[in-house]
Amino acid sequence: MKTKIFRIQGKFMMGNAIKPFTRELKAINEEEIKEKIYSEFGSKHHIKRNKIMIEEIDEISADEIQDPLVKALIKE
């Protein structure tokens, strides 16, 4: 299976505030992306899954990548 690059946009509840987020991650499919987002926000920010609203998941090409860490992963 070939991995793809996805751009994920959404919002999460931090206390009483709703904060937007945009992430670029490498994964096989959208289900894996969702699991990575829930896991990352849960471990770093102690946010429960029901407080994370994923609004959009788009597959992007290597030319569209903005995150320098993801760009470095592609070049390997």
C-alpha positions as CSV (number, residue, x, y, z in Angstrom):
1,M,0.0,0.0,0.0
2,K,1.3,3.4,-0.9
3,T,1.1,6.3,1.5
4,K,-0.4,9.6,0.6
5,I,-0.3,13.1,2.0
6,F,-3.4,14.6,3.4
7,R,-4.3,18.1,4.6
8,I,-6.7,18.0,7.5
9,Q,-8.7,21.1,8.7
10,G,-11.0,21.3,11.6
11,K,-11.6,22.8,15.1
12,F,-11.2,21.6,18.6
13,M,-12.5,22.8,22.0
14,M,-9.8,24.1,24.3
15,G,-11.6,25.0,27.5
16,N,-14.4,27.3,26.4
17,A,-12.7,28.4,23.2
18,I,-13.0,26.8,19.8
19,K,-9.6,26.7,18.1
20,P,-9.1,26.0,14.4
21,F,-6.3,23.7,13.2
22,T,-4.7,22.6,9.9
23,R,-2.3,19.7,9.8
24,E,-0.6,17.8,7.0
25,L,0.1,14.1,7.6
26,K,1.2,11.0,5.8
27,A,-1.1,8.0,5.8
28,I,-2.6,5.2,3.8
29,N,-6.2,6.3,4.0
30,E,-8.6,8.7,5.6
31,E,-9.5,6.4,8.5
32,E,-5.8,6.3,9.5
33,I,-5.7,10.1,9.3
34,K,-8.6,10.4,11.7
35,E,-7.1,8.1,14.2
36,K,-3.8,10.0,14.0
37,I,-5.5,13.3,14.6
38,Y,-7.5,12.0,17.6
39,S,-4.5,10.4,19.1
40,E,-2.2,13.4,18.6
41,F,-4.7,15.9,20.1
42,G,-5.5,13.6,22.9
43,S,-1.9,13.0,23.9
44,K,-0.6,16.5,23.5
45,H,-3.6,18.6,24.6
46,H,-5.6,16.0,26.7
47,I,-8.7,16.6,24.5
48,K,-11.4,13.9,24.2
49,R,-12.3,12.7,20.7
50,N,-15.8,14.3,20.9
51,K,-14.2,17.7,21.3
52,I,-12.4,17.4,18.0
53,M,-14.3,18.3,14.8
54,I,-12.6,17.3,11.6
55,E,-14.2,19.3,8.8
56,E,-12.2,18.5,5.8
57,I,-9.6,15.9,4.7
58,D,-8.0,16.4,1.3
59,E,-5.3,14.4,-0.5
60,I,-2.6,16.8,-1.7
61,S,0.3,16.5,-4.1
62,A,3.9,16.8,-3.1
63,D,4.0,20.3,-4.6
64,E,1.2,21.5,-2.3
65,I,2.9,20.5,0.9
66,Q,3.6,23.4,3.3
67,D,4.8,21.6,6.4
68,P,8.7,21.3,6.3
69,L,8.6,18.1,8.3
70,V,6.3,16.4,5.9
71,K,8.4,17.7,2.9
72,A,11.4,16.1,4.5
73,L,9.6,12.7,4.9
74,I,8.7,12.8,1.2
75,K,12.3,13.3,0.0
76,E,13.5,10.2,1.9
